[in-house]
Amino acid sequence: MGSQKYFISISHSFTFAAVIISKVRNCAVDIEKIDSRVQRVSSKFLHHSELESMQGNESPILAATLIWSAKETIYKWYGKKEVDFKNEMQITLPSSLIQSIPLGGILHKNGVHQFNIFWLKFDEYIITWI
């Protein structure tokens, strides 16, 4: 590869793995199995604005898993420890969970970082990437 710099992120969940590579900018990927356990612990990682946006959502388990995966993606993009998932990250869900609509993401750590987080649901999994 010579001296050219590449940005690489890897994730796995059960039998699936995901990899993203970029020559141009930092990138990150996460894959998660859609599971009710995520919703049960969501109060530990959901900002109050995210809890409000999930009120009446047609699929709260999908929404909670999607937010968790998006926050994991931001965490991997940031690449440093000590990020408070509940208070320093916020994800904006679209009104309907249609896969072609990116999520909005904000990280309040050493400044404000804004993201478009892309995602895809397949089988019982969610993959998110920046």
N, C-alpha and C positions, 0 to 999 in steps of 0.2 A: 504494500500500500504506500510505500514511500513516506514522505513527510506530510501527506494530506491528512487533515483532521476529520474524524467522523464522530457524530453523536449517535449513541446507541442506547436503547432501553429494552429491557427484557422483562416479561411477566409470565406467570403460569398459574393455572388453577386446575386441579385434578388432572385430566388427560390432555388438556389444551395448553399451548404455549403461544406467546405473541412476541414479536420482535419488531422494532421500528428503528430505522437507520436514516440519518440525514447528513449530507455534506454541508448544508447551508446554515442550520440553526439547531439549537438545543431542542430535544424532543423527548417524549415520554409516553409510555403505554401501560395500561393495566387491564387485566382480565379477571372477572369475578363470576362465580356461580350465583345465580339469583336464589336467595335463600331467606327464609323468614327470620333466621338468627340475626341477620343484619338489622332488620326492623326492630327487633327486641332490644338491641343495644344502641339504637339510633340517637337516643338522648345524650349519649356521650360524645357524638361527633357532629350532630346537626345544630347549626346556628338557629336562633329563634326565627329568623326570616325564612329559613328553609322549612322549619316545622310548619309555619303558617302557609307556605306555598304547597305543602303536601296535604293540607286539609281538603278533603273531598276528592283527592286524586283517585282516578279509576283503578290504579294498581299501586298501593302504598309499598308493597314489597319490592316491586320493580323500581319505584322512585327512590326508595332508601338505598337499594343496591347501586343504582346509577349515581347517586350523590357520593356514596362511599368510594366507588371506583374513580369518579372524577377527582375527588380529593386525593386519592392515592396517586393519580396521574400528576397532579400539581406537585405533590410532595416529591415524587421522583424527578420532575422537571427542576424543582428548586435545588435538590441535591444536598441539602444540609439538614441536620437533625434539629430537634427542638422547635417544631412547628405545631401550634395548637390547632388541631383540625376543627374544633368547634368555634373558636373565636377569631382565628386569623385567616380562615378560608370560608368563602361563600360561593355556593353554586346556585345559579338561576335556572330552574326548570322551565321549559316551554309549557304553555297551557295544556297541550296534549303531547304525549310521549311518542311523537312521530320521529323515526330515526333520521330523517334528512335534516332535522333542525338541530344545529349545534347548541350546546349548553354554554351559558356564560359562567365564567369563573373569575374569582378575585382572590389574590393572596396579599394580605397586609403583613409583610415582613420585609424589613429593610427597604421600605418604599411600597408602592402599590403596583402590583403586576396584574394585568387583565388578560384573560384567555378566551378563545373560542375552543371548546372541547368537543371533539367529534366522537360519535359513538355508534355502536351497532349492537343489536340484540340478535343472538342466534342460539337455537336450541334453548337451553336454560342458562345462558351465559350473557354477560355484558362485556364488551371491550370498549375502552375509552382511550383516546390519544390526543396529544398536542403535537 
